[in-house]
Amino acid sequence: MRIAFFDAKPYDMPGFDRYAAEAGLELKYFETRLNEDTVSLAAGFDGVCVFVNDVVNQAVIERLHELGVKVIALRCAGFNNVDTRAAYGKIHVFRVPAYSPYAVAEHAMALLLTINRRTHKAYMRTKDFNFSLSGLTGFDLHGKTVGVIGTGKIGRIFADICRGFGMKILAYDKFPNPESGLDYVNLDDLFAQSDIISLHCPLNEETEHLINADSIARMKQGVVIVNTSRGGLVDTEALIEGIKSKQVGAACLDVYEEEGDLFYEDYSGHIVRDDKLVRLIAMPNVLVTSHQAFLTEEALENIAQTTVENLVKFSNGIPSPDTEVCYRCPRAEDCRKERSGKCF
């Protein structure tokens, strides 16, 4: 198989080169992202490999289908950037459901610890030999209540980390896990009781702007919001207003709802025209990282291995129900995956 690899970065290539060579796959790396303007680069390839900020909408899928592309391999867990309904019956879509839940959960805690104890500010001060402690006061995490929204692998690991700090855990999930040992509550109770809220759920029609003006108003004053999942879970304008009114005490964001045109690129020598992001970064109680929670050696290794395995299985006609996305059949009884392991 020949695979067009979009939005390629230097840290992607070593693992993918190794596993692709072992599997006999031919990869062509493109630095550009996949979108309607670049989709023609996929001509002559059997599949495309994409990441979180590639645009795989209906127009792109139809063009890929015309070009003879048979498979889309996501090298990430989320697939909100793919129009799965448009793909159904045309192009199979696979993802990496669990590359390293520890990487993301640990980054979420790193963000929380950093914004709380101002270690980023202390670092910059001491680089200038400024050893003042003014403005660096934090609070004990021990005894605080953290609300975990989404209790998949990442959410559960984050809850375990918080438990190690002596924190009280409240959890919400549309599909609670009875074996998790977590204290599940409804969203209203979680908002009202949590000192810290961390998001670990997928982005879909139900969860888009889950954090909005109304939900922020129901939270504890001074709440800390952590988002290492998907930017669209948070209404950015509502978050900014919440911070300005001091209803939100701090925000830790590894993702941003309009990140597609900015994240993973160097704009240090440019004027950034996204006023919302500029306002967020300028706020002293906001910490923004550029969607790097996944970026560990272990995660990169697992992403490359699983993505190549998905492509090899597809090439050999082997079903992979655990990694092929759900195309949301109108009726549950129409789901072929349940019967044969393949959606179409």
C-alpha positions in Angstrom: 0.0 0.0 0.0 1.0 3.6 -0.7 0.0 6.0 2.0 0.0 9.8 1.9 1.0 11.1 5.3 -0.3 14.6 6.0 0.7 17.2 8.6 4.0 15.3 9.1 6.3 16.4 11.8 9.9 15.4 12.5 8.9 13.5 15.7 6.4 11.4 13.7 8.8 10.0 11.2 11.2 7.7 13.1 8.5 5.4 14.5 6.5 5.3 11.3 9.5 4.7 9.1 10.5 1.7 11.2 7.0 0.1 11.4 6.1 0.9 7.8 9.4 -0.7 6.6 8.7 -3.9 8.6 5.2 -4.0 7.2 6.1 -3.2 3.6 4.1 0.0 3.5 5.3 3.0 1.4 4.8 6.3 3.1 5.0 9.7 1.5 5.3 12.6 4.0 3.6 15.9 3.4 4.1 18.8 5.7 0.9 20.4 4.6 -2.4 19.5 6.2 -5.1 17.7 4.4 -8.0 19.9 3.4 -10.0 20.8 0.3 -7.0 22.7 -1.3 -4.5 19.9 -0.7 -6.6 16.8 -1.2 -5.3 16.3 -4.8 -1.9 15.4 -3.3 -3.5 12.0 -2.4 -3.7 11.1 -6.1 -2.1 7.7 -6.7 -2.2 6.6 -3.0 -4.2 3.8 -1.5 -4.8 5.6 1.8 -4.1 8.8 3.8 -2.8 9.2 7.3 -4.1 12.3 9.1 -4.0 14.0 12.5 -6.3 16.1 14.6 -6.2 19.4 12.6 -6.5 17.9 9.1 -9.9 18.6 7.6 -11.7 15.5 6.4 -15.1 16.9 5.6 -17.6 15.7 3.1 -16.0 17.5 0.2 -12.5 16.0 1.0 -14.0 12.5 1.4 -15.8 12.7 -1.9 -12.6 13.8 -3.6 -10.5 11.1 -1.9 -13.1 8.5 -3.1 -12.8 9.9 -6.6 -9.0 9.5 -6.4 -9.3 5.9 -5.4 -8.3 6.3 -1.8 -9.8 3.4 0.2 -8.7 4.1 3.8 -8.2 7.0 6.2 -5.9 6.2 9.1 -6.1 8.6 12.0 -3.0 8.7 14.2 -5.1 9.9 17.2 -8.1 8.8 19.3 -10.5 11.6 18.4 -12.2 11.7 15.0 -14.4 14.8 15.3 -12.6 16.2 12.3 -13.8 13.4 10.0 -17.3 13.4 8.5 -18.0 9.7 9.3 -21.4 9.8 7.7 -19.9 10.9 4.4 -17.2 8.2 4.7 -19.7 5.3 5.2 -19.8 3.0 2.3 -16.9 4.8 0.6 -13.8 4.9 2.7 -12.9 3.0 5.8 -11.7 5.1 8.8 -9.5 3.8 11.6 -8.1 5.5 14.7 -5.8 4.8 17.6 -8.2 4.6 20.6 -5.5 4.3 23.3 -1.9 5.3 22.5 -0.9 6.4 26.0 -3.6 7.5 28.4 -0.9 8.2 31.0 0.7 10.8 28.7 -2.5 12.9 28.5 -3.5 12.4 32.2 -0.1 13.3 33.4 0.0 16.5 31.2 -3.4 17.5 32.7 -1.9 17.3 36.2 1.3 19.1 35.1 -0.9 22.0 33.8 -2.9 22.1 37.0 0.2 22.0 39.2 1.9 24.7 37.1 -1.0 27.2 37.1 -1.6 26.6 40.8 1.9 27.0 42.1 3.0 29.5 39.4 6.1 27.4 38.6 6.3 28.9 35.1 6.4 32.4 36.5 8.9 31.4 39.2 11.2 29.9 36.5 11.1 33.1 34.5 11.8 35.3 37.6 14.8 33.3 38.8 16.3 33.4 35.3 16.5 37.2 35.9 17.7 36.6 39.5 14.4 37.8 40.9 13.7 35.7 43.9 10.6 37.5 45.1 7.7 35.3 46.1 5.0 38.0 45.6 2.1 36.7 43.5 3.2 33.1 43.6 0.8 31.9 46.3 -1.1 28.7 45.4 -3.4 26.4 47.3 -3.2 22.8 48.5 -4.6 20.2 46.1 -5.1 17.9 49.1 -8.7 18.0 50.2 -10.0 19.8 47.1 -12.8 18.4 45.0 -12.0 17.6 41.3 -14.8 16.9 38.8 -13.7 14.6 36.1 -15.9 14.7 33.0 -15.4 11.6 30.9 -14.2 8.4 32.5 -12.5 6.5 29.7 -8.9 5.4 30.3 -7.5 8.9 30.4 -10.2 10.2 32.8 -9.8 7.3 35.1 -6.0 7.6 35.2 -6.3 11.3 35.9 -8.7 10.5 38.7 -6.1 8.0 40.1 -3.5 10.7 40.0 -5.8 13.1 41.8 -6.6 10.5 44.4 -2.8 10.3 45.1 -2.9 13.9 46.0 -5.6 13.3 48.5 -8.4 14.9 46.5 -12.0 14.1 46.4 -13.2 12.8 43.0 -16.6 13.4 41.4 -17.2 11.9 38.0 -19.6 12.3 35.2 -20.0 10.2 32.1 -22.9 9.5 29.8 -22.1 5.8 30.2 -20.8 5.4 33.8 -18.3 2.6 34.4 -19.6 0.5 37.4 -16.1 -1.1 37.9 -14.3 2.3 38.1 -14.9 2.8 41.8 -15.7 6.5 41.0 -18.4 8.5 42.6 -20.7 9.4 39.7 -22.9 12.5 39.9 -25.0 14.5 37.5 -23.4 17.5 35.8 -25.2 20.1 37.9 -23.8 18.6 41.1 -20.4 18.3 39.6 -20.4 21.9 38.5 -21.6 23.1 41.9 -19.2 21.1 44.1 -15.9 21.0 42.1 -13.0 23.2 42.9 -11.3 21.9 39.7 -13.0 20.5 36.6 -11.0 18.4 34.1 -12.4 17.5 30.7 -11.7 14.0 29.3 -14.6 13.4 26.9 -14.9 13.3 23.1 -16.2 16.2 21.1 -19.5 15.5 19.4 -22.9 17.2 19.0 -23.8 16.6 22.6 -20.6 17.8 24.1 -19.8 20.8 21.9 -19.5 23.9 24.2 -20.2 21.8 27.3 -18.4 24.6 29.1 -20.5 27.6 28.3 -21.9 30.8 30.0 -24.7 28.8 31.6 -22.5 26.0 33.0 -19.8 28.4 34.2 -22.5 30.4 36.1 -23.4 27.1 37.9 -19.8 26.4 39.0 -18.0 27.4 42.2 -16.5 30.8 42.1 -12.8 30.5 41.4 -13.1 27.1 39.7 -10.1 25.9 37.8 -10.9 24.4 34.3 -8.5 22.0 32.7 -9.0 20.9 29.1 -6.7 18.3 27.4 -9.4 16.8 25.3 -10.8 18.9 22.4 -11.0 22.6 22.1 -14.7 22.7 21.0 -15.7 21.4 24.5 -15.2 25.0 25.7 -17.0 28.1 24.5 -13.9 30.4 24.4 -15.8 33.7 24.6 -17.8 32.4 27.6 -14.5 31.2 29.3 -12.9 34.7 28.8 -15.9 36.4 30.3 -15.9 33.9 33.2 -12.2 34.7 33.9 -12.8 38.5 33.6 -15.7 38.2 36.2 -13.5 36.0 38.4 -16.1 33.2 38.3 -13.3 31.2 36.8 -10.1 31.3 38.8 -7.8 29.8 36.3 -7.8 27.8 33.0 -5.4 25.2 31.7 -5.8 24.6 28.0 -3.8 22.2 25.9 -6.5 22.5 23.2 -8.4 25.4 21.6 -11.5 25.4 19.5 -9.8 27.4 16.7 -6.4 25.8 16.9 -6.4 24.3 13.4 -4.7 27.3 11.8 -2.2 27.8 14.6 -1.1 24.9 16.6 2.0 22.9 15.7 3.4 25.8 13.8 5.8 28.6 14.7 4.2 32.0 14.7 6.7 33.7 17.0 7.7 36.2 14.3 4.1 37.0 13.2 1.1 38.9 14.4 -1.5 36.3 15.5 -4.9 37.5 14.3 -6.9 35.3 16.6 -8.0 37.9 19.1 -9.6 35.3 21.5 -6.4 33.3 21.7 -4.3 36.4 22.2 -6.6 37.5 25.0 -6.3 34.1 26.7 -2.6 33.9 26.5 -2.3 37.5 27.9 -4.2 36.5 31.0 -2.0 35.8 34.0 -4.2 32.9 35.2 -4.4 31.1 31.9 -1.9 28.5 30.8 -2.0 27.4 27.1 0.1 24.6 25.6 -0.1 23.6 21.9 -1.9 20.3 22.0 1.1 18.5 23.3 -0.4 16.3 26.0 0.1 13.2 23.8 3.7 13.9 23.1 5.8 11.3 24.9 8.1 8.7 23.5 5.8 5.9 24.5 2.8 7.5 22.9 4.5 8.2 19.6 5.7 4.6 19.5 2.2 3.2 20.2 0.6 5.6 17.6 3.0 4.5 14.9 2.6 0.8 15.7 -1.2 0.8 15.9 -1.7 3.0 12.8 0.5 0.7 10.7 -1.3 -2.4 12.2 -4.6 -0.8 11.2 -3.4 -0.3 7.6 -2.0 -3.8 7.3 -5.1 -5.4 8.6 -7.2 -3.4 6.2 -5.0 -4.3 3.3 -5.3 -8.0 4.2 -9.1 -7.9 4.7 -8.8 -8.5 8.4 -11.6 -6.9 10.5 -10.5 -4.4 13.2 -13.7 -3.6 15.1 -11.8 -2.0 18.0 -10.1 0.6 15.9 -12.5 1.3 13.0 -14.7 4.3 13.9 -18.5 4.0 14.2 -20.3 5.4 11.3 -23.5 5.8 13.4 -26.0 3.6 11.5 -29.5 5.0 11.7 -30.7 1.9 13.4 -28.7 -0.3 15.8 -29.9 -3.5 14.1 -28.2 -2.2 10.8 -24.8 -2.4 12.4 -22.7 -4.9 10.5 -19.7 -4.4 12.8 -21.6 -6.2 15.6 -22.2 -9.2 13.3 -19.1 -9.4 11.1 -16.5 -7.0 12.6 -16.6 -4.8 9.5 -18.9 -1.9 8.9 -19.1 -2.3 5.2 
